[in-house]
Amino acid sequence: MTESNPTRRLQKERVGEVISDKMSKTIVVRVERRVAHPRFKKIITRYSKHYAHDEKEVASVGDTVRIREMRPLSRLKRWTLVEVVQKSVQPAAVAA
């Protein structure tokens, strides 16, 4: 009954924007998806918010990140940070 490559459940991956990083080792990611309206067929944008684990705290607000589904870590966290796809452009601080 041993197999050389056991079948594993595919893990979902999403790309979204970090909208909050105020928690310790946790980021909130907004994922955008575009769907057709069921009745009028107009393309509309839907958003979903995911809490993701950021072990090294590398992501900041405005970054585009890739997250992967995993086992539950807390009441809300079911995703983990895979990589920061693009860092946000922060304006330079003005010296007084």
C-alpha positions in Angstrom: 0.0 0.0 0.0 3.0 2.3 -0.3 2.9 4.8 -3.2 5.9 6.7 -4.5 3.9 10.0 -4.8 0.9 10.2 -2.5 -1.9 12.5 -3.6 -2.1 15.6 -1.6 -4.8 18.3 -1.5 -3.8 21.3 -3.6 -3.3 24.4 -1.5 -5.0 27.5 -2.7 -2.8 30.6 -3.4 -4.1 34.1 -3.8 -2.4 37.5 -4.6 -3.6 40.6 -2.9 -2.8 43.9 -1.2 -1.8 44.3 2.5 -4.3 46.6 4.1 -3.2 46.2 7.7 0.0 45.1 9.5 -0.7 46.4 13.0 -0.9 43.0 14.6 2.0 40.9 15.7 3.1 38.4 13.0 -0.3 38.9 11.3 -1.3 40.8 8.1 -4.7 41.5 6.6 -4.8 40.9 2.8 -7.5 42.2 0.5 -7.9 39.9 -2.5 -9.7 41.2 -5.6 -11.7 39.1 -8.0 -13.8 40.2 -11.0 -17.0 38.4 -11.7 -20.0 38.9 -14.0 -23.2 40.0 -12.3 -25.6 37.0 -12.4 -28.5 38.9 -13.9 -27.0 41.9 -15.8 -23.7 40.3 -16.8 -21.8 43.5 -16.0 -18.3 42.8 -14.7 -18.1 43.8 -11.0 -15.2 43.7 -8.5 -15.6 41.7 -5.4 -13.2 41.8 -2.5 -12.4 39.3 0.3 -10.3 39.9 3.4 -7.9 37.2 4.6 -5.8 37.2 7.8 -2.4 35.7 7.0 0.6 34.7 9.2 3.8 36.7 8.6 6.5 35.0 10.6 9.3 37.4 9.8 7.1 40.5 9.6 8.4 41.6 6.2 5.1 42.8 4.6 3.9 46.3 5.2 0.7 48.2 4.2 0.4 48.6 0.4 2.6 45.7 -0.5 1.3 43.1 -3.0 1.8 39.7 -1.5 1.1 36.0 -2.3 -0.6 34.0 0.4 -1.2 30.2 0.7 -3.9 28.3 2.5 -2.8 26.3 5.5 -4.2 24.7 8.7 -5.9 27.1 11.1 -3.5 29.0 13.4 -6.2 31.0 15.3 -9.8 31.9 15.1 -9.3 33.9 11.9 -5.9 33.0 10.5 -5.9 30.2 7.8 -3.4 31.7 5.4 0.4 32.2 5.4 2.6 34.6 3.6 4.6 33.0 0.7 6.3 36.0 -0.8 6.1 39.8 -1.2 5.5 40.2 -4.9 5.9 44.0 -5.0 6.9 46.5 -2.3 4.8 49.6 -2.0 6.3 52.9 -2.8 6.5 54.9 0.4 6.9 58.7 0.1 10.0 60.1 1.6 9.6 61.6 5.1 9.9 65.4 5.1 12.5 66.6 7.6 11.4 69.6 9.7 
